[in-house]
Amino acid sequence: MNDSNSLPTHPLADQARDDASAAGHVYLIGGGIASLAAAAFLIRDADMPGCRITILEALDQPGGSLDGAGSSREGYVVRGGRMLESKYLCTYDLFDSIPTLDGHGSVTKEIFDWNETLRTSSKARLVRDGRREDAPAYGLADTHLLTLGRLSLEPEILLGDSRISDHFEPDFFDTNFWTMWCTTFAFQPWHSAAEFRRYLLRFAHMTSGFNQLHGIMRTVYNQYDSMVRPLRKWLDEHGVAFRANTRVVDLRYDESGELNRVSGIVCEHDKRRVEIPVGAADKVIVTLGSMTAGSSLGGTHRPAVFDHADSSGAWALWKTIAAGRAEFGHPSVFADHVDESKWLSFTATLRDPTLFRLVRDLTGNVPGEGGLITFPQSNWLASIVLPHQPHFIGQPKDVQVFWGYGLFIDRPGNFVGKPMAECTGREIMTELLGHLHIQAEAPRILDDAICIPCLMPFVTSQFLRRKRGDRPQVVPEGWANLAFIGQFCELPNDVVFTVEYSVRSAQTAVYTLLGLNRSAPPVYKGQHDARVVYGAASALRGH
């Protein structure tokens, strides 16, 4: 990794040297929400001019997994949306400083105002045999309750790299509780018991309304339009350099001092390999891994193609820099088990309002109010969400967009008889209409729909079994100018697969690397509130 072969200097590094002088420059590797947040914290809390911040991104736009794109003609696509709730203290702290695109207030204020107007309250969290189930009973036996209690109290380190299924009898995974839990958060029985425990504690305050999705918050539009675009606009206005199509492949090191330092960043840009020198006052903040790496899109008449190659290079970079360095974690734990981390989402674009009308009548919820609808009888364990419309800025008034996903994509469907991973968008829609018991109107809906499947090999890689040390510390021990952010660094008590985890890691990295006398807001711990514990226990027992 540290050979002496000289590489050409990247022009942006020359510019950075001129701009930053001895004051130092910060390089952010990866353009997802974690890096965007880190750039904002550098400007807001470290008083760093934006011209001294550079974001290096392999793709052509920022946002990472919080993406949203398309048109009414070609079809819209959101690979997935992360759940929001009121205790995401780091996220709301950040976005309280970011104006909305229309400038009418902060993004945080917009989110809270919006959720006062349209609160999530599902009347059809589960749909069986074409009928809705309002506030389904959890169906937990005493043995299940005892195990949930034990997991909540047992120290995480004692769980090691055990699976959830190592702790429960098989009948636990047939309960309504598990069906709602696994589809809300995308857990599988073979995923990490330690992560499951963290979720039990982190969302204890939401347990009493979990079967109606109370407390789940939404953005006005998809999260790219409502969060990423305003943040990117704010960073642009502050002069942050965003270098697209720049893939980082390695880091150079200086290990001659008391603390190790990153001394260079090796990139591929414009089909050339170049090196960005990292000066004595510079910092490097790396987003590790990617849960949407290797994503492939299908179409209405073609399936998505399975391809776990990572064009962003996020996994390859982590494997390269971690080789022989235990303090950088163990990426293979998360990257080399795609059969345990893959699933498929789909986005449907409609001009005919028939499906939205029928789902509204079935569920009793208007779009944006009900949240996730799961079909427990689905071999794919499929779920859908009908958000408030428009879901995209600029979406025509006569167009509707909804999203769905399946967890068991290798099983044949109940109605189409093919594994979900091999289905076209039209076949996925056919399966969905079957579970909704929509027959007479099905041809009309199918002929109108644009449905785009998205196969994601690594999407729940952050939930895979892990032990202490597999995820590195935000600032690894022995390093002076390096930090790790995103879903694959270690933040005690908080939970991965959330925007909050990415933002908290960014805030922690900035404050620690720059030696600021500040700290991220503490993780909310409802399990220490007697009222929360009582409410959760009563709900789980069905009282």
N, C-alpha and C positions, 0 to 999 in steps of 0.2 A: 504493500500500500504506500510505502514511503520511498520508492526508488528515486534515484537522483536524476532520472531522465527529465530534461526540461520540456515544458509544454508552452505553447504560445500564451501570452497574457490576454485576458478578455478585455475588450475596450471599456466595458462598464466598470471594471476594476480600476482602470486608469482614471476614469472620471470620479469614481468614489474617493480615490486617493487625493485628488485635487479638492473635492468638496469637504472631506472630513478632516484632512490634515492630521494633526496629532490627537484630535478629539475622539476619533474612532468611528467605525462604521459597523452596522449590524446586518448580517446576512441571514435571511430566513429561507430555509430550504423546504419547499412545498408551499402551495398557494391555497390550502384549505382554510377553514374557519379558525384553526389554531394559530396559523401564521398571521392571518389578517388581524386577529385579536391581539397577538403579541405586538404587531406594528402599532396598533392603536394605543396600547398601554405604554409603549416606548415614548410616543408623542405626548400622551396625556399626563402620565405620571412620572416620566423621567425627563420631560422637557427636551426631548431629542428632536431636532429638525427632521422632517420627513426625507429630506435629500440625503440623509445619512442612513437610510433604511432601504434595503433592496430585497425583494421577494423573488426567488428563483423557482419557476414552475415549469414542469415538463409539458403540461397541456397548454391549450391556447386561451384559457380563461380561469379566473379564480373561483373559489368556492368549494373545491374538492367534492366531498360527498353531498354537500348541500347544493345540489345543482337543480336547474329547471330550465328547459329549453323547448323549442319547437314552435309550431304555428297551427292555426286551425286547418290549414290546407294539408300540411304534411303530418299533423298529429303532434300533440304535446308529450313531453317525457319528464317525469320526475322519478329518479331511481328509488327514492324513499324519503320520508320525512321523519325527523326525530321528534319525539314527544317533548313537550314543554310543560312545566308546572311552576307554581308560585315560589318554590324554594330554590330555584336556580339563581343563587345570589350573585355569582360571578358574572353570569350571562347578563342579568339585568343591570348590574353595575356597569358593565361595558356599554351596553346599548342605551343606557340613560344619557350617555355622552354623544350618541350618534343621531343626527337628525334624520327623519324620514325623507324619502325622495321628494315629497311635496313641501318639506320644510315646515310643516304645521306642528311639530313637536318632536320629541325623541322617539326612537323605535320602541323603547321600553314602555313609554306612556301609551303609544299606539296599541301595543300588545295587550296591556292591562285594560285599556278602555274597550278594546274590541271584545275581550272575554267577559267584560261586564255586560256588554250588549248581547252576546251570543254565547252563553255558557254551555259547556258540553254536558249533556244529560241523556244517555242512551236509553231508549225504550226497546231496543232490540239488539242487545250485545251478542246474543246467539240466535241463529235462525235454523230450526230443524223442521224438515218436512214442509218447507215453505211457510212456516209459522214463526212468528217472533216470540222470544222469551224475555219478558220484562223483569229485570233484576234477578237473574238466575241464581238459584241457591248454589253455594260453593260445593256442597256434597262431600265434605271432609269427615272422615272417621276419626275416632279418638287417637288411633295410632298415627294418623297423618298429623294431627294437631301436636302430638307429643314430639314428633320428629321436627316439625317446623319450629317449635319452641326450643328444642335442643340446638338446632342450627343457629338460631338467633342468639343464643347465649354462649355457644362454644367459640373459643378464640379461633380466628381465621387460620392461624398457622397450623392448628391441629387437623384441619381439613386437607392440607397438602394439595396434591393435584387430583383429588378424587372427583368423580362424576356426581351429578345430582342423583342419578339412578343408583348409585352406591348406597344411598341413604334412605330410599323409600321402597316400599313394596310396589310391585307392578300396578296394582289397582289405583295408586295415587295418580298415575298418568291418564286415568280414565275419568277423573273428576272434572266438574265444571271449573273448579278453581284452576287446575292446571291448564285446561283448554284456554281460559281467558288470560291466564298469566303468560303462557308461552306465546300466544298470538299477539298480545300487547307488546311484549318485550323481545320476541323472537328467540326465546330459549328452546333448547332441545334437551332431552333427558341425558345425553352424553356430555353436556357442557359442564363447565366448572362449578362445583358445589360452593367454592369460595365466592364466585361472582353472584351466584344465586343468593347466598347469605347476605352479601352487600345490598342486593336489591331489596330483600325482605326488610332490612333495617332502614335503608335510604327512603323507601316509600311507605313506611309504616303508617304515616299520617294519611295516606290515600286509601288504605285497606277498606275502611268502612263503606266507601262509595265506589269500590273498584269494579263491581259488577254493573255499574252504570256509567263508568268512566268519569265520575265526578272529579274535578280538580285538574283534569287534563286541559291544557291551554293550546290555542292555535294562533297562528299569525293570520293577518288579513288575506294575504296571498300565499303562494308557496314560499318556502323559506329562502329560496334564492332571491326572489323578488323583494321579499319583506325584510330580509336580514343581510344577505350578502351584498346586494346591489347598493343599499345605503352605506354600508361599511366601506365598500370599495370606493364609492364616490367621495367619502370623507377622507380616505387615505390619499386619493388622487389630489384632492384639494390641498392636502398638506405636503405634497411633493414626493410621496413614497414611489420608488421605482419598482414597477412590476415587469419582470422579464419573463415573458412567455416562451414556450418551446425551448426551454433550457433545462436539460436533464442532468442532475448531479449524479455522478457515478462513483466518486471516491472523495476522501478527505486526506490532506497531507498533515503531518504532525511535527511539532518541535517538542522533543522529550528531554531537552538538555537542562531545563530549569527545575526548580522545586516542584512546580506544578506543570503538568503537560498542557500543551496548547495546540489548537488547530492553526496551521500555518498556511493552508491553501485549500481551495475547493476546486475539484476537477469536474468539468462540465462537458456535455456535448451540446453544441449549438450550431445551427446552420451546417450540419454534417461534419463539423470539426470538433476535435477534442481540444479544449482550452483550459487554462488554469487561472483562477482568481486568487491572487495573493491575499492572505489575511494578516494584517499588521498587528503590532504589539497591543494596540488599544481596541482592536476589533473583536466582535463577538459573533458566534455562529449558533443559530438555533435551528434544530433539525426536527421536522415532523417525521416520525418513524412509521413505516408500514402504510397500508391503505386498505380500508375495508371495501372500497369500490374498485380496486385495481382489477384489471382483466375483465371488466364488465363488457358484455356484448349485447347489442340491440337486434331484435328481430323486426318483424313487421306484421301487418294484418294477414299476409299470405305467406309468411316465412317464419320459421322458428329462430330464436337466438342460437348462436353457435357457441358451444362450450369452448372457452379458450382461457386457461389460467395464466397465460403469459401476461406480464405486467408492463405495459408500454410506458407507464410513468417512471418505472425504475425504482419505486419506493422500497419494495421488498429486497431487490438486488442491492441497493445502497446499504440498507441495514445489515444484510448478511455480509457485505464486504467490510464494513467498518467494525462489525462485531467479531470478526474472525480473530481469535486469540485474545479478545478483550472481554472478560466476564462482566466488567462494569457497564458494558453496553447492552447487556441482556442477551436473550437467546431467541432470535427471530424465527428459527425453524419450528419452534413450539406453536407458533401462530400461522406460519405461512405454508407449512408442508402437509396440511390435513384438509384439503379443500372438500373432500366428501363429508366432512363434519361441519363445514362453515358455509356451504353454498345454499342459496335459494333464489327464487325468481320472483320479480315484481312485474307489474304491467300497468300501463297508463292508457286509458281509453278516452278518445275524443269523439263527442257526439254532436250532431246537429238536430236530431230528432229528440224531443223532450220525453218520449214515451217511457224510457227506462227510469229516468229520474222521478217521473210521476208515479210509476208503479212501486219503486222502492220507498218513496215517501209515504204512500198509502199503506204499504206493508209494515214499515217500521214505526210510523207515527212521528218521525223526526223530519224536519226540514234539512236540506243539505247544510252541513257545517255544525249541526247541533248534536248529531248522534254519535259521531266518531266511528270506531272500528266495528264492523259487522262480520262475525265469524260463522262459518258453516261447519259445525263439528262433525257432520256426516261425510264431509268431503275427504276423499282419499288423499287429496293434496293438502288438507287442512288450510283451505283458502279463506281469505278475508278481504273485505273491500272497505273503502272509505269514500263517502260522497262529501267533498268539502263544499264550503260556501262558494258560490259562483259570483264573479269570475275568479278563477284560481290563478290566472296569470294576468299581469298587467297587459292591457291591449287585447285581451281575449274578447271576441265578438259576443254580443248579448245573446245571440241565438245558438251559442256553442256551450256545451257542458263538458267538464273534464272530471274523471274520477280515477282512483288508484287502487290497486290491490296487490296481493302477494300470496304465495303458497310456500309452506315449510317443507313438504314432502314431495319434492319435484321429480323423483324417480319412480313414483307409484303411478299406475294407470288411473286416469280419471274415471269418475262414476258414469259419465255420459259419453265422453269421446273415446275412452278406452286406450288412451295413449299417456305416457308420462308427461307431466307438465313441461319438463325441459325440452321435449320434442314437439311441442304444440305451437302452431301459428297463433297469432293474435285472435283470429276468428274462432279457432278451436277453443281457446281459453274463454272467450265470450260465450260460446255455446255451452261450455261446462258451467259457467256462472249462471246462465239463464236456466239451466236445468235445476240447480240448487234453489233458485228463486221461484221455481215452478211457473215460469213464464213460458207459455206455449204459443198461444194465438198470435201474440205480438212479436215473437222471436224473429221471424224472417225480416220484418221491418227494422228491428233494432240491429240485427246483424248486418244488413245491407248498408246501414248508415254508419256503423262504427269504424273508426280507425283505432286499432288496438296494437300497442307496441310492447312486446315482452322484453324484459331486461334480465339476463342471467348474470349473477354476481357470485363468483367462486369464493371470495374472501369475506363476504358481508358480515358474518358473525365470528370471524376469526378472533376477535377480542374476547369472546366468551369461551374459547377453548381452554382445556385443562392446563393449569399453570401452577408453578410453585414459586416461592420467594426467590427473587433474582432473575426470573425470566423476563420481567419488565424492568428496565433500568430506572434509576432515580432521575428526576427532572434535571438536576445538575449532578452528573456522575462524579463520584469521589476521585480526587486527584487531578481534576481538570479545571483550568482557570477561565476559559472563554467559550465553553461548550455547554449547551443545554438541549434536552429532548422534550418534545411536546406532542400532543395528539392523544390517540386512544391507546397507545402501547408503551407509555411510561407509567411509573407507579405514583399514584396519589392515594394515600391511605384514606379509607372510609368512603370515598366517592365512587360512582359507578360509571363504567365504560358504556359505549353506545349512546352517549348523550352529547348534546352541544355543550352542556355544562362542563363535562370532563375536559373537552378540548380547550375551552376558555379558561378554566381553572389552571390547566397546565401552562398555558401561555402567560397568565398573570404571575404564577409562581416562578416561571423561568425568568421573566423580566425583572421582577423584584430581587431575586437571588443573584442573578448574574451581574446586575448593576449595583448591587449593594445598597438598595433603597431601604429606608427604615419604614417599610410597609409590609403588609401581608394580605393575601387573598382572604375574603370573608370566609369564616369557618363553615364547614359542611353542616347543614342543618341535621340535627340528630333528634328526630321525633321520638325515638325509642327511649329517651330519657324523660319524656313527658308522660306522667301517669294517665292523663286523659287520652293521649294518643294510644298508649298501650291497651287501655281498657277498651277503647273503641275498636281497635284492630282485633283484639281477642274475641270480643262479642260478635263482630262480623264473621270471623272465621268459624265460630261455633254455630252461626246461623241464628243468633238471638236478636 
